[in-house]
Amino acid sequence: GVDIWRAGLGVLEFDRSEKKHTEENFEQALLDEQYKEVFNTYLPENNVRIIREFSTKAAKFFPDETFDFVYIDADHTYEAVSEDLEAWFPKVKVGGVIGGHDYIPREDSIRLGHAVPFGVVEAVADFRKEYDLAEDNFHITNEDYASYFMVKEK
C-alpha cells in the first residue's frame, strides 16, 4: 500500500514538478493517525508492505513484473493518472491485473463538487490506446465512483 499521508498539499499548492497531490481538507495529525492505523493493521502480514511515499517514486522501489495486482487510487488529474499508469504497469506480471478507482467522467466529478476535475477516464483511454489493449480486456464496476481493471497481456 502506498500513500503520502501529507497535509498541506492542496489544490491551490498543486505543482506537478514537486509531485504534490491533492490531500486537501485533512489535518496532518489525522493523516498521521491514519498511517499508523494502516501500518499497524498490516504489520503482522508478511505479504503486505505500507510505503509512505509518492506513488511514482514508490514504483521505483520494485523490479518490473513484481505484482499480480496493482490498484491505483491517488491523484485523479489526467497527468497524475497517466504518470501512475506508466510507473506501475511495468511492475505488473504478464497475466496480472492493473486497475484503479474513480473512473468517472470529468463533468461528473465537477458536478459532484470536486475542486479539481478528474482526468481518470481520459488518461485510461489514452493508456489503453498507447498499449493497444483489447476492448474486451477492460472492465468497469457499476457504482458512482467506479473502478476499472485490465489484464497485462504482454
C-alpha positions in Angstrom: 0.0 0.0 0.0 1.4 3.4 -1.0 0.2 6.8 0.2 1.9 10.0 1.1 -0.3 10.9 4.1 0.8 14.5 3.9 -1.4 17.6 4.6 -0.9 21.0 3.1 -0.5 19.7 -0.5 -3.9 21.0 -1.5 -5.3 22.2 -4.8 -4.0 25.7 -4.6 -0.5 24.5 -3.9 -0.6 21.7 -6.5 2.6 21.6 -8.6 3.5 18.7 -10.9 7.2 19.4 -10.7 7.1 18.9 -6.9 4.9 15.8 -7.3 2.5 17.2 -4.8 -1.0 15.7 -4.7 -4.4 16.9 -3.5 -4.8 15.6 0.1 -6.9 18.7 0.9 -9.0 19.3 3.9 -7.1 16.9 6.2 -5.1 17.9 9.2 -1.6 16.3 9.4 -2.4 14.8 12.8 -5.3 12.9 11.4 -3.3 11.7 8.4 -0.5 10.6 10.8 -3.1 8.6 12.8 -4.5 7.0 9.6 -1.0 6.0 8.6 -0.2 4.4 12.0 -3.5 2.6 11.9 -2.9 1.1 8.4 0.7 0.3 9.2 -0.1 -1.5 12.5 -3.0 -3.3 10.9 -0.8 -4.9 8.2 2.4 -5.2 10.2 1.8 -8.9 11.0 1.2 -9.7 7.3 4.3 -11.0 5.6 2.9 -10.2 2.1 1.9 -6.6 2.7 4.1 -3.5 2.9 2.9 0.0 3.7 5.0 2.7 2.0 4.7 6.4 2.9 5.8 8.0 -0.4 4.5 9.5 -3.6 3.2 6.8 -6.0 5.6 7.3 -8.9 8.6 7.4 -6.6 7.4 4.2 -4.7 7.1 2.3 -8.0 10.9 2.7 -8.5 11.4 0.6 -5.3 10.2 -2.6 -7.2 11.6 -4.5 -10.1 9.4 -4.9 -13.2 6.9 -7.8 -13.2 6.7 -8.0 -9.3 3.0 -7.8 -8.8 0.0 -9.9 -9.7 -2.3 -6.9 -9.0 -1.9 -3.1 -8.8 -4.8 -0.8 -7.8 -4.3 2.9 -8.3 -6.3 5.4 -6.2 -4.2 8.5 -5.9 -4.2 11.9 -7.6 -7.1 12.0 -10.1 -5.8 14.5 -12.6 -5.1 13.4 -16.1 -1.4 14.0 -15.7 -1.1 12.1 -12.4 -3.2 9.1 -13.6 -1.1 8.9 -16.7 2.1 9.0 -14.7 0.8 6.4 -12.2 -0.2 4.0 -15.0 3.2 4.4 -16.8 5.1 3.9 -13.5 3.1 0.9 -12.2 2.2 -1.0 -15.4 5.8 -2.4 -15.9 5.6 -3.7 -12.3 2.7 -6.0 -13.1 3.4 -9.5 -14.2 2.1 -10.7 -17.6 -1.3 -12.0 -16.9 -1.6 -9.7 -13.9 -4.2 -7.0 -13.4 -3.9 -3.2 -13.1 -6.8 -1.1 -12.2 -7.9 2.0 -10.3 -10.7 3.9 -8.7 -12.8 7.0 -9.5 -13.4 6.1 -13.2 -16.0 8.9 -13.7 -16.2 11.5 -16.4 -14.7 14.9 -15.8 -18.1 16.6 -16.0 -19.4 14.2 -13.3 -16.5 15.0 -11.0 -17.2 18.7 -11.3 -21.0 18.1 -10.7 -20.2 16.1 -7.6 -18.3 19.1 -6.2 -14.6 18.2 -6.7 -12.4 21.3 -6.9 -10.1 19.7 -9.5 -11.8 17.9 -12.4 -10.9 14.2 -12.6 -9.0 13.0 -15.7 -9.1 9.3 -15.0 -11.4 8.3 -17.9 -9.3 10.3 -20.4 -5.9 9.1 -19.0 -7.0 5.4 -19.0 -8.4 5.7 -22.6 -5.1 7.2 -23.8 -3.1 4.5 -21.9 -5.2 1.7 -23.4 -4.7 3.1 -26.9 -0.9 3.5 -26.4 -0.6 -0.1 -25.2 -3.1 -1.4 -27.7 -5.1 -3.2 -25.0 -8.1 -5.1 -26.4 -11.6 -3.7 -26.0 -12.7 -6.9 -24.2 -9.8 -6.5 -21.8 -11.4 -3.6 -20.0 -13.8 -3.9 -17.1 -15.7 -1.2 -15.1 -17.6 -1.7 -11.9 -21.2 -0.5 -11.6 -21.1 2.2 -9.0 -21.0 6.0 -8.8 -17.2 6.1 -8.3 -16.4 3.2 -10.5 -13.2 1.1 -10.6 -11.6 -0.1 -13.8 -9.5 -3.2 -14.4 -7.4 -4.6 -17.3 -5.1 -7.6 -17.7 -1.4 -7.1 -18.8 -1.4 -9.2 -21.9 2.3 -8.9 -22.9 
